[in-house]
Amino acid sequence: MTHWRLRSSLIHVLAGNNSMMLLVGNFGKRLRRPSSPLGARDPAGVV
């Protein structure tokens, strides 16, 4: 039970982290072409 709670907490922290989201976006852009909507929406990727 404690393990599940810890995992849930970690997920919440990661989801709340902006840098984490940016990292995921960058990773997705590398896998997919920047033409994808996600890459175009990411300001960091445009720069």
Biopython code that builds the backbone (N, CA, C, O; Angstrom):
import numpy as np
from Bio.PDB.StructureBuilder import StructureBuilder

atoms = [
    (1, "MET", "N", (0.847, -1.198, 0.000)),
    (1, "MET", "CA", (0.000, 0.000, 0.000)),
    (1, "MET", "C", (0.886, 1.253, 0.000)),
    (1, "MET", "O", (0.643, 2.198, -0.751)),
    (2, "THR", "N", (1.906, 1.243, 0.847)),
    (2, "THR", "CA", (2.783, 2.414, 0.922)),
    (2, "THR", "C", (3.478, 2.622, -0.416)),
    (2, "THR", "O", (3.688, 3.754, -0.851)),
    (3, "HIS", "N", (3.830, 1.515, -1.063)),
    (3, "HIS", "CA", (4.527, 1.611, -2.350)),
    (3, "HIS", "C", (3.641, 2.334, -3.367)),
    (3, "HIS", "O", (4.102, 3.201, -4.110)),
    (4, "TRP", "N", (2.366, 1.960, -3.384)),
    (4, "TRP", "CA", (1.436, 2.578, -4.339)),
    (4, "TRP", "C", (1.330, 4.071, -4.074)),
    (4, "TRP", "O", (1.327, 4.882, -5.000)),
    (5, "ARG", "N", (1.243, 4.422, -2.790)),
    (5, "ARG", "CA", (1.101, 5.836, -2.437)),
    (5, "ARG", "C", (2.350, 6.609, -2.850)),
    (5, "ARG", "O", (2.259, 7.738, -3.333)),
    (6, "LEU", "N", (3.494, 6.007, -2.662)),
    (6, "LEU", "CA", (4.747, 6.680, -3.016)),
    (6, "LEU", "C", (4.786, 6.930, -4.523)),
    (6, "LEU", "O", (5.173, 8.001, -4.991)),
    (7, "ARG", "N", (4.378, 5.916, -5.253)),
    (7, "ARG", "CA", (4.393, 6.044, -6.714)),
    (7, "ARG", "C", (3.433, 7.145, -7.159)),
    (7, "ARG", "O", (3.757, 7.948, -8.034)),
    (8, "SER", "N", (2.264, 7.175, -6.556)),
    (8, "SER", "CA", (1.273, 8.193, -6.912)),
    (8, "SER", "C", (1.838, 9.581, -6.623)),
    (8, "SER", "O", (1.655, 10.513, -7.406)),
    (9, "SER", "N", (2.524, 9.705, -5.494)),
    (9, "SER", "CA", (3.108, 11.001, -5.112)),
    (9, "SER", "C", (4.157, 11.413, -6.145)),
    (9, "SER", "O", (4.207, 12.567, -6.571)),
    (10, "LEU", "N", (4.982, 10.463, -6.535)),
    (10, "LEU", "CA", (6.043, 10.760, -7.502)),
    (10, "LEU", "C", (5.435, 11.224, -8.824)),
    (10, "LEU", "O", (5.904, 12.187, -9.431)),
    (11, "ILE", "N", (4.392, 10.529, -9.258)),
    (11, "ILE", "CA", (3.737, 10.890, -10.525)),
    (11, "ILE", "C", (3.193, 12.311, -10.443)),
    (11, "ILE", "O", (3.314, 13.090, -11.389)),
    (12, "HIS", "N", (2.589, 12.640, -9.294)),
    (12, "HIS", "CA", (2.025, 13.984, -9.121)),
    (12, "HIS", "C", (3.122, 15.034, -9.214)),
    (12, "HIS", "O", (2.949, 16.076, -9.846)),
    (13, "VAL", "N", (4.248, 14.747, -8.580)),
    (13, "VAL", "CA", (5.369, 15.700, -8.578)),
    (13, "VAL", "C", (5.900, 15.884, -9.995)),
    (13, "VAL", "O", (6.175, 17.003, -10.428)),
    (14, "LEU", "N", (6.040, 14.774, -10.708)),
    (14, "LEU", "CA", (6.569, 14.847, -12.074)),
    (14, "LEU", "C", (5.600, 15.609, -12.975)),
    (14, "LEU", "O", (6.008, 16.414, -13.812)),
    (15, "ALA", "N", (4.318, 15.337, -12.787)),
    (15, "ALA", "CA", (3.306, 15.996, -13.624)),
    (15, "ALA", "C", (3.275, 17.494, -13.333)),
    (15, "ALA", "O", (3.020, 18.300, -14.227)),
    (16, "GLY", "N", (3.534, 17.860, -12.084)),
    (16, "GLY", "CA", (3.507, 19.276, -11.707)),
    (16, "GLY", "C", (4.773, 19.995, -12.131)),
    (16, "GLY", "O", (4.798, 21.223, -12.204)),
    (17, "ASN", "N", (5.808, 19.250, -12.408)),
    (17, "ASN", "CA", (7.081, 19.885, -12.792)),
    (17, "ASN", "C", (7.019, 20.360, -14.239)),
    (17, "ASN", "O", (6.743, 19.576, -15.147)),
    (18, "ASN", "N", (7.273, 21.628, -14.444)),
    (18, "ASN", "CA", (7.237, 22.178, -15.804)),
    (18, "ASN", "C", (8.421, 21.677, -16.622)),
    (18, "ASN", "O", (8.289, 21.355, -17.803)),
    (19, "SER", "N", (9.578, 21.619, -15.971)),
    (19, "SER", "CA", (10.786, 21.164, -16.666)),
    (19, "SER", "C", (10.587, 19.740, -17.175)),
    (19, "SER", "O", (11.062, 19.380, -18.253)),
    (20, "MET", "N", (9.875, 18.930, -16.379)),
    (20, "MET", "CA", (9.639, 17.539, -16.771)),
    (20, "MET", "C", (8.818, 17.520, -18.061)),
    (20, "MET", "O", (9.105, 16.756, -18.982)),
    (21, "MET", "N", (7.799, 18.367, -18.111)),
    (21, "MET", "CA", (6.940, 18.410, -19.297)),
    (21, "MET", "C", (7.746, 18.864, -20.517)),
    (21, "MET", "O", (7.581, 18.340, -21.619)),
    (22, "LEU", "N", (8.611, 19.840, -20.298)),
    (22, "LEU", "CA", (9.446, 20.344, -21.397)),
    (22, "LEU", "C", (10.356, 19.234, -21.898)),
    (22, "LEU", "O", (10.560, 19.072, -23.101)),
    (23, "LEU", "N", (10.901, 18.469, -20.949)),
    (23, "LEU", "CA", (11.814, 17.392, -21.317)),
    (23, "LEU", "C", (11.073, 16.370, -22.168)),
    (23, "LEU", "O", (11.578, 15.912, -23.193)),
    (24, "VAL", "N", (9.874, 16.022, -21.727)),
    (24, "VAL", "CA", (9.073, 15.045, -22.478)),
    (24, "VAL", "C", (8.774, 15.580, -23.876)),
    (24, "VAL", "O", (8.818, 14.840, -24.858)),
    (25, "GLY", "N", (8.468, 16.882, -23.953)),
    (25, "GLY", "CA", (8.162, 17.486, -25.249)),
    (25, "GLY", "C", (9.367, 17.415, -26.175)),
    (25, "GLY", "O", (9.239, 17.115, -27.362)),
    (26, "ASN", "N", (10.530, 17.694, -25.617)),
    (26, "ASN", "CA", (11.753, 17.649, -26.425)),
    (26, "ASN", "C", (12.001, 16.233, -26.909)),
    (26, "ASN", "O", (12.389, 16.013, -28.057)),
    (27, "PHE", "N", (11.772, 15.268, -26.012)),
    (27, "PHE", "CA", (11.990, 13.864, -26.359)),
    (27, "PHE", "C", (11.045, 13.452, -27.484)),
    (27, "PHE", "O", (11.441, 12.776, -28.433)),
    (28, "GLY", "N", (9.782, 13.878, -27.356)),
    (28, "GLY", "CA", (8.784, 13.541, -28.378)),
    (28, "GLY", "C", (9.153, 14.158, -29.716)),
    (28, "GLY", "O", (8.940, 13.564, -30.773)),
    (29, "LYS", "N", (9.714, 15.370, -29.651)),
    (29, "LYS", "CA", (10.092, 16.042, -30.897)),
    (29, "LYS", "C", (11.224, 15.295, -31.582)),
    (29, "LYS", "O", (11.301, 15.243, -32.809)),
    (30, "ARG", "N", (12.096, 14.719, -30.775)),
    (30, "ARG", "CA", (13.235, 13.983, -31.359)),
    (30, "ARG", "C", (12.717, 12.727, -32.047)),
    (30, "ARG", "O", (13.172, 12.359, -33.130)),
    (31, "LEU", "N", (11.745, 12.071, -31.387)),
    (31, "LEU", "CA", (11.197, 10.846, -31.971)),
    (31, "LEU", "C", (10.370, 11.199, -33.210)),
    (31, "LEU", "O", (10.455, 10.532, -34.242)),
    (32, "ARG", "N", (9.570, 12.259, -33.086)),
    (32, "ARG", "CA", (8.727, 12.672, -34.217)),
    (32, "ARG", "C", (9.295, 13.933, -34.854)),
    (32, "ARG", "O", (10.161, 14.594, -34.280)),
    (33, "ARG", "N", (8.815, 14.251, -36.013)),
    (33, "ARG", "CA", (9.303, 15.452, -36.706)),
    (33, "ARG", "C", (8.756, 16.711, -36.015)),
    (33, "ARG", "O", (7.656, 16.679, -35.464)),
    (34, "PRO", "N", (9.501, 17.800, -36.038)),
    (34, "PRO", "CA", (9.046, 19.049, -35.422)),
    (34, "PRO", "C", (7.743, 19.555, -36.048)),
    (34, "PRO", "O", (7.102, 20.461, -35.516)),
    (35, "SER", "N", (7.362, 18.965, -37.176)),
    (35, "SER", "CA", (6.123, 19.386, -37.835)),
    (35, "SER", "C", (4.914, 19.011, -36.982)),
    (35, "SER", "O", (3.824, 19.552, -37.162)),
    (36, "SER", "N", (5.121, 18.073, -36.045)),
    (36, "SER", "CA", (4.005, 17.645, -35.199)),
    (36, "SER", "C", (3.467, 18.839, -34.407)),
    (36, "SER", "O", (4.232, 19.741, -34.067)),
    (37, "PRO", "N", (2.166, 18.859, -34.107)),
    (37, "PRO", "CA", (1.551, 19.981, -33.383)),
    (37, "PRO", "C", (2.212, 20.208, -32.029)),
    (37, "PRO", "O", (2.363, 21.349, -31.591)),
    (38, "LEU", "N", (2.603, 19.128, -31.371)),
    (38, "LEU", "CA", (3.215, 19.260, -30.045)),
    (38, "LEU", "C", (4.513, 20.045, -30.157)),
    (38, "LEU", "O", (4.780, 20.930, -29.344)),
    (39, "GLY", "N", (5.316, 19.727, -31.155)),
    (39, "GLY", "CA", (6.601, 20.406, -31.319)),
    (39, "GLY", "C", (6.397, 21.874, -31.674)),
    (39, "GLY", "O", (7.127, 22.744, -31.199)),
    (40, "ALA", "N", (5.399, 22.141, -32.511)),
    (40, "ALA", "CA", (5.152, 23.524, -32.930)),
    (40, "ALA", "C", (4.648, 24.344, -31.739)),
    (40, "ALA", "O", (4.922, 25.540, -31.639)),
    (41, "ARG", "N", (3.908, 23.688, -30.841)),
    (41, "ARG", "CA", (3.361, 24.413, -29.692)),
    (41, "ARG", "C", (4.446, 24.690, -28.659)),
    (41, "ARG", "O", (4.320, 25.619, -27.862)),
    (42, "ASP", "N", (5.518, 23.888, -28.667)),
    (42, "ASP", "CA", (6.578, 24.058, -27.669)),
    (42, "ASP", "C", (7.453, 25.256, -28.036)),
    (42, "ASP", "O", (8.141, 25.218, -29.057)),
    (43, "PRO", "N", (7.443, 26.316, -27.227)),
    (43, "PRO", "CA", (8.252, 27.500, -27.531)),
    (43, "PRO", "C", (9.750, 27.193, -27.509)),
    (43, "PRO", "O", (10.516, 27.745, -28.299)),
    (44, "ALA", "N", (10.158, 26.309, -26.598)),
    (44, "ALA", "CA", (11.581, 25.968, -26.486)),
    (44, "ALA", "C", (12.057, 25.301, -27.778)),
    (44, "ALA", "O", (13.195, 25.497, -28.204)),
    (45, "GLY", "N", (11.184, 24.520, -28.391)),
    (45, "GLY", "CA", (11.577, 23.816, -29.611)),
    (45, "GLY", "C", (11.718, 24.773, -30.785)),
    (45, "GLY", "O", (12.541, 24.550, -31.674)),
    (46, "VAL", "N", (10.923, 25.834, -30.794)),
    (46, "VAL", "CA", (10.969, 26.789, -31.907)),
    (46, "VAL", "C", (12.291, 27.536, -31.904)),
    (46, "VAL", "O", (12.875, 27.790, -32.958)),
    (47, "VAL", "N", (12.757, 27.887, -30.715)),
    (47, "VAL", "CA", (14.003, 28.669, -30.605)),
    (47, "VAL", "C", (15.165, 27.844, -31.137)),
    (47, "VAL", "O", (16.304, 28.311, -31.137)),
]
sb = StructureBuilder()
sb.init_structure("model")
sb.init_model(0)
sb.init_chain("A")
sb.init_seg("    ")
for serial, (resi, resn, name, xyz) in enumerate(atoms, 1):
    if name == "N":
        sb.init_residue(resn, " ", resi, " ")
    sb.init_atom(name, np.array(xyz, "f"), 0.0, 1.0, " ", f" {name:<3s}", serial, name[0])
structure = sb.get_structure()
